[in-house]
């Protein structure tokens, strides 16, 4: 018994010693973080003296996060450190000038989750009612940046986003991809649910699960998953398919977590701005084009990129809003528009196109964690 008490006392003493060391390290971290922020403020002052008003630089953020990842030897994982540094950079941006970020709301939508992950908690967030409004607010300078979904690995491309790219002058500045876990939210048991609210794309992502588990429930489409949760919180006998964040915001319990049919379900988001970032060496370029109405025109355009050795990571057709059986093609290629091979390919491709526009060149995304 005496030996056991002695061992317990030694363990408590060792634990207290380690806790004092953690406290001391915390003080050093606070000092270093504030020192870093002060240097960032000085960088902002120099940029303003040169007439540069842009405070968010996706290329610089990419460089910083790569540097942090390369310096990391554990035990903390890369995603943990990335989240910490994103918040550090978010706070530093706020010291220079608070950013206004526009996203598809209301609060708790997956766009809101993605925006928080990308820009951190120290910026101003403004929800709007539809994807077109995100583009419009950024284009009219009512906000600094906007965030829109572009495609989901299960449900495919987001038509509203694709359509708006045909009518806007905004630039793609960055991308991010987050795993999406769809959750059934309800204030009552599943057996009592008669109606389920969510977005059409979300129903597509959960179609098999819904058919097996709630075949009698009426599926009602709404503009966002957060709006679905907001409505379901007020109506007995209803449920919503939405994020964990929506569950917390609208006090609506998760009764069935992760009901998506594909456990590897991922949504890709784009950050919209009015000015693109510099090349980082790990970039992607998005463009749209329409071809001349003749045989082989599309093959000729694609052949230009192949001849320049450019890897095409995505191509998708989209009907023209004129409704005249014309199509636009959305393409992602690896590389930056300022790279010699990309620049030359774009110049040659224009000779085969009715219209060719670069939507943006930006750092390639690293997978994030769903919030």
C-alpha positions in Angstrom: 0.0 0.0 0.0 2.8 2.4 1.0 4.6 1.6 -2.3 1.4 2.3 -4.3 0.9 5.7 -2.6 4.5 6.5 -3.2 4.2 5.7 -6.9 1.0 7.8 -7.1 2.8 10.7 -5.4 5.7 10.5 -7.9 3.3 10.3 -10.8 1.5 13.4 -9.6 4.7 15.3 -9.1 5.9 14.4 -12.6 2.6 15.4 -14.1 2.7 18.7 -12.3 6.2 19.3 -13.6 5.1 18.6 -17.1 2.1 20.9 -16.8 4.4 23.8 -15.6 6.5 23.1 -18.7 3.4 23.3 -20.9 2.4 26.6 -19.2 5.9 28.0 -19.9 5.7 26.9 -23.6 2.2 28.5 -23.9 3.7 31.8 -22.8 6.4 31.5 -25.4 3.9 30.6 -28.0 1.8 33.7 -27.2 4.9 35.9 -27.5 5.9 34.3 -30.8 2.4 34.5 -32.3 2.2 38.2 -31.4 5.7 38.8 -32.7 4.6 37.1 -36.0 1.5 39.2 -36.2 3.5 42.4 -35.7 5.8 41.4 -38.6 2.7 40.7 -40.7 1.4 44.2 -39.9 4.7 45.7 -41.0 4.5 43.8 -44.3 1.0 45.3 -44.7 2.3 48.8 -44.0 5.0 48.4 -46.7 2.5 47.1 -49.2 0.1 50.0 -48.6 3.0 52.5 -49.1 3.4 50.9 -52.5 -0.3 51.3 -53.3 -1.0 47.6 -52.8 -4.4 47.3 -51.0 -4.9 43.5 -51.4 -4.2 41.9 -48.0 -5.1 38.3 -48.8 -2.6 36.5 -51.0 -3.4 32.9 -51.8 0.0 32.3 -53.3 1.7 33.5 -50.1 -0.6 31.4 -48.0 0.2 28.4 -50.1 3.9 29.1 -49.6 3.6 29.5 -45.9 1.5 26.3 -45.4 3.9 24.3 -47.5 6.8 25.6 -45.5 5.0 24.6 -42.2 4.2 21.1 -43.6 7.8 20.5 -44.7 9.1 21.6 -41.3 6.8 19.4 -39.4 8.2 16.1 -38.0 5.3 15.3 -35.6 3.8 14.2 -33.4 1.1 16.8 -34.5 -0.4 16.0 -37.9 -0.2 18.3 -40.9 -4.0 19.1 -40.8 -3.7 20.2 -37.2 -0.8 22.6 -37.9 -2.6 23.9 -41.1 -5.7 24.8 -39.0 -3.5 26.6 -36.5 -1.6 28.6 -39.1 -4.8 29.4 -41.0 -6.2 31.0 -37.8 -2.9 32.9 -37.3 -3.0 34.3 -40.8 -6.7 35.1 -40.3 -5.9 37.1 -37.2 -3.0 38.9 -39.0 -5.3 39.8 -41.9 -7.8 41.3 -39.5 -5.1 43.5 -38.0 -4.3 44.9 -41.5 -7.9 45.2 -42.7 -10.9 43.1 -41.9 -12.0 41.0 -44.9 -15.6 40.6 -45.9 -16.3 37.1 -47.2 -19.6 36.3 -49.1 -21.0 32.8 -49.1 -24.2 30.9 -49.7 -26.1 31.0 -46.4 -27.7 30.9 -44.0 -25.3 30.2 -41.2 -24.4 26.6 -40.9 -24.4 25.8 -44.6 -21.5 23.7 -46.0 -20.3 26.8 -47.8 -20.2 28.5 -44.4 -18.2 25.5 -43.0 -15.8 25.7 -46.0 -15.3 29.5 -45.7 -14.5 29.2 -42.0 -11.9 26.5 -42.7 -10.3 28.6 -45.4 -10.4 32.1 -44.0 -10.5 31.5 -40.3 -12.6 33.1 -37.5 -11.1 36.7 -37.7 -12.9 37.9 -40.8 -16.4 39.1 -41.5 -18.8 36.6 -43.0 -21.9 37.7 -45.0 -24.5 35.0 -46.0 -26.5 35.5 -49.2 -29.5 33.6 -50.5 -28.2 32.1 -53.7 -25.0 31.4 -55.6 -25.6 34.1 -58.2 -25.6 36.7 -55.4 -22.1 35.6 -54.3 -20.8 36.4 -57.7 -22.7 39.7 -57.9 -21.5 40.9 -54.4 -17.9 40.3 -55.3 -18.2 41.8 -58.8 -19.8 45.0 -57.4 -17.2 45.2 -54.6 -19.7 44.7 -51.8 -17.3 42.1 -50.4 -13.7 41.2 -50.8 -14.0 37.5 -51.7 -16.8 35.0 -52.2 -16.9 31.2 -51.9 -19.0 28.9 -54.1 -19.3 25.2 -54.5 -18.3 24.0 -58.0 -18.6 20.2 -57.9 -19.3 17.2 -55.7 -17.7 13.8 -56.1 -21.1 12.1 -55.9 -23.6 14.6 -57.4 -21.4 16.2 -60.0 -21.1 19.9 -61.0 -23.1 22.7 -59.4 -25.2 24.1 -62.3 -25.8 27.5 -60.7 -22.1 28.1 -60.4 -21.3 26.9 -63.9 -24.0 29.1 -65.4 -22.8 32.2 -63.5 -19.3 31.9 -64.8 -20.7 32.6 -68.3 -21.9 36.0 -67.1 -19.3 37.4 -64.8 -15.8 39.1 -64.6 -14.8 37.7 -61.2 -11.6 35.7 -60.9 -11.0 32.3 -59.2 -8.3 33.0 -56.6 -8.1 29.7 -54.7 -9.8 26.3 -54.3 -10.4 23.9 -51.4 -11.9 20.5 -51.2 -13.5 19.2 -48.0 -15.0 15.8 -47.2 -18.8 16.2 -46.8 -20.7 14.1 -44.3 -24.4 14.4 -44.5 -26.3 14.1 -41.2 -30.0 13.5 -40.6 -31.2 16.2 -38.1 -34.5 16.0 -36.2 -36.1 16.9 -32.9 -37.9 13.5 -32.9 -37.2 9.9 -33.8 -36.8 8.8 -37.4 -40.0 6.8 -37.3 -42.0 9.9 -36.8 -40.4 11.9 -39.7 -42.8 12.6 -42.5 -40.9 15.3 -44.4 -37.2 15.8 -45.0 -35.7 19.2 -46.1 -32.4 19.6 -48.0 -30.8 20.7 -51.3 -31.4 18.7 -54.4 -27.6 17.8 -54.6 -27.8 16.5 -51.0 -30.7 14.2 -51.8 -28.6 12.9 -54.7 -25.8 12.2 -52.3 -28.1 10.2 -49.9 -30.5 8.6 -52.3 -29.8 5.0 -51.5 -29.8 5.6 -47.7 -33.1 7.5 -47.9 -34.7 4.8 -50.1 -33.7 2.1 -47.6 -34.4 3.8 -44.4 -37.1 6.5 -45.1 -39.0 5.3 -48.2 -42.3 7.0 -47.1 -40.8 10.4 -46.2 -41.5 13.3 -48.5 -38.3 15.0 -49.8 -38.7 18.7 -50.0 -36.0 20.8 -51.8 -34.8 24.1 -50.3 -32.0 26.5 -51.2 -29.4 25.4 -48.6 -28.8 22.7 -46.0 -28.8 25.4 -43.3 -32.2 26.6 -44.4 -33.3 23.0 -44.2 -32.2 22.8 -40.6 -33.8 26.1 -39.7 -37.1 24.9 -41.0 -37.0 21.4 -39.5 -36.2 22.9 -36.1 -39.6 24.7 -36.2 -41.8 22.0 -37.6 -42.7 18.8 -35.8 -42.5 15.5 -37.8 -39.7 16.9 -40.1 -36.0 16.4 -40.5 -33.2 18.0 -42.4 -30.0 16.7 -44.0 -27.3 19.1 -43.1 -23.9 19.7 -41.4 -22.8 19.2 -37.8 -22.5 23.0 -37.6 -26.1 23.4 -38.6 -27.1 20.9 -35.9 -25.3 23.1 -33.3 -26.6 26.4 -34.6 -30.3 25.4 -34.8 -30.3 23.1 -31.7 -31.4 20.2 -33.9 -30.0 16.8 -32.8 -28.2 14.5 -35.2 -30.3 11.3 -35.2 -28.3 9.6 -38.0 -24.8 10.7 -38.7 -22.9 10.3 -42.1 -25.8 9.1 -44.2 -24.1 9.9 -47.5 -24.0 6.9 -49.9 -20.4 7.4 -50.7 -18.1 7.6 -47.6 -15.5 9.4 -49.8 -18.0 12.2 -50.6 -16.0 15.4 -51.3 -17.1 18.9 -52.4 -14.8 21.3 -54.2 -15.2 25.0 -53.5 -13.8 28.0 -55.4 -12.7 31.4 -53.8 -13.8 34.3 -56.0 -12.1 37.7 -56.1 -11.2 40.5 -58.5 -7.5 39.8 -58.8 -5.7 36.5 -59.2 -2.6 35.2 -57.2 0.9 34.8 -58.5 2.4 31.4 -59.6 3.5 29.0 -56.8 4.7 26.1 -58.9 1.8 24.0 -57.7 -1.0 25.7 -59.6 -4.2 25.0 -61.6 -5.8 27.1 -64.3 -9.6 27.0 -65.0 -11.0 28.2 -68.3 -14.1 28.1 -70.4 -14.3 28.1 -74.1 -16.8 27.5 -77.0 -15.6 26.1 -80.3 -16.4 26.9 -83.9 -19.2 24.9 -85.4 -17.2 22.5 -87.5 -16.1 18.9 -87.4 -13.0 18.3 -85.2 -12.9 21.8 -83.6 -13.0 20.4 -80.0 -10.3 17.9 -80.8 -8.1 20.6 -82.2 -8.4 22.7 -79.0 -7.7 19.7 -76.7 -4.8 18.8 -78.9 -3.1 22.1 -78.3 -2.9 21.4 -74.5 -1.7 17.8 -75.1 1.0 19.1 -77.5 2.3 21.4 -74.8 2.4 18.6 -72.3 -0.3 20.1 -70.1 -2.3 17.7 -67.9 -6.0 18.3 -68.1 -7.7 17.4 -64.8 -11.3 18.2 -65.7 -13.4 18.8 -68.7 -17.2 19.3 -68.7 -19.7 20.7 -71.2 -22.5 23.1 -70.4 -25.3 24.3 -72.6 -25.2 27.9 -73.7 -27.8 30.2 -72.1 -28.9 31.2 -75.6 -30.5 27.8 -76.0 -29.2 27.4 -79.6 -27.7 23.9 -79.2 -24.3 25.6 -78.4 -22.1 24.3 -75.6 -19.4 25.8 -73.5 -16.6 23.6 -72.1 -15.1 24.1 -68.7 -11.6 22.8 -68.4 -9.0 22.6 -65.6 -5.3 22.2 -66.5 -2.3 22.0 -64.3 -0.1 25.1 -64.4 -0.4 28.8 -64.0 -1.5 31.2 -66.8 1.9 32.9 -66.5 3.8 29.6 -67.1 5.3 29.6 -70.6 3.7 26.4 -71.7 0.2 27.5 -70.5 0.6 31.0 -72.0 1.6 29.5 -75.4 -1.2 26.9 -75.3 -3.9 29.5 -74.5 -2.7 31.7 -77.4 -2.9 28.8 -79.8 -6.2 27.5 -78.5 -7.9 30.9 -79.1 -7.4 30.3 -82.8 -9.8 27.4 -82.6 -12.4 29.0 -80.3 -15.3 31.3 -80.6 -14.7 32.4 -77.1 -11.9 31.5 -74.6 -11.7 33.0 -71.1 -9.3 32.2 -68.3 -11.4 32.0 -65.1 -8.4 32.0 -62.9 -5.0 30.5 -62.0 -4.6 29.5 -58.3 -2.8 27.1 -56.0 -4.0 23.5 -56.1 -6.0 22.5 -53.1 -5.0 20.3 -50.3 -7.8 18.2 -48.8 -9.3 19.8 -45.7 -11.4 18.2 -42.9 -15.1 18.6 -42.8 -16.3 20.8 -39.9 
